Amino acid sequence: MKTDITEILTKLCQIPGPAGFEELVASYVKKLLEPYMDETWIDVLGNVIGVRRCGKENAQKLLFDAHIDEIGLIVTGVEEGFLRFDKLGGLDARLLPAAGVMILTDPPRYGVICVLPPHILKKEDSEKVTKIEDLYIDIGLTQEEASGSVSPGTPGVLASRMRNFGENGICGKALDDRVGFTAILHAVQLLKDTSLDVDLYVMASVQEEVGLRGATPGAYAVAPDYCVIVDVGHAKTPDTKTHETAVTLGGGVMITRGPNMNPMLTGKIQKLAQDKGIKNQIKVVPGGSSGTNARAIQISRNGVATALLGIPMKYMHSANEIVSLEDVESTARLLCETAKAL
């Protein structure tokens, strides 16, 4: 199954879909879901929603959610042939100088974010904090050519290709959170011939990176009784020793505990992981918000029993995010057991 997961992730993550501009990736996600759903549609915001009905009267609704938008940028103007831009979501300015980007014109155009070589960099400038407003994108055109080719409002994404990493890892852009959707898709595939007692909904939500904007109306429309969100969480590296909530890459699916998660549903999921021998680790989020779609879905309508599963990730919001395929598999297995147990 790791081969299938790698192939799906590689294709998904190469499709550009920055927050607010997810049309291409949503169209592909809909095609992936259709063979396993009774009905699949794209709502007005761009969320892809599918339902597999169990055929039982007054069945409760279980929703699996993962967002499919990625961090990106948006062009704000052209100056001397170089593009000015702002961020879409949590684009980290520290990572941008000399980075490659893909501007989503038709056809897409490759660009490089300007950076001064160290040979001509003043000492005082080397100590300054990088700011988005001080950066430009070089697309190799004159002012006249650039003005005619790229209009303000054109989005872009980081340019990166998927690579195998280590024994069981995969590395690239947009894994946050297309790896979450891939785990859900894998679970739906495993459940294909299994009878359920709930109507199973899947939502590939949009605009999570700019304020959970897709999940809010999407969950309101579905009105689920239960929801399991799958997102990513910070994995340990040598420089995260003081970050108490970091988990281990390859340590298994993260089960999140805290006020943003329903304790009964989360406890049931935790027991399922233990009983079924599914590798897992606990992540504690003590505040009222996990920073994920769980925040929006938990308080949708009159409230939804919500749980949050996470896939450990290194270097989140970069062009080289890293996850373990073993963690994706353990997440998919736990989603399967949850759907069968409700």
Helices and strands as residue ranges (DSSP letters): H 2-14, H 23-33, G 34-36, E 39-42, E 48-52, E 61-67, E 72-79, E 82-88, G 93-95, E 100-103, E 109-113, G 118-120, H 123-126, G 132-134, E 137-138, H 143-149, E 155-158, E 163-165, E 169-172, H 175-190, E 199-205, G 208-210, H 215-222, E 226-234, G 238-240, E 253-257, H 263-275, E 280-284, H 294-298, E 305-313, E 321-324, H 325-341
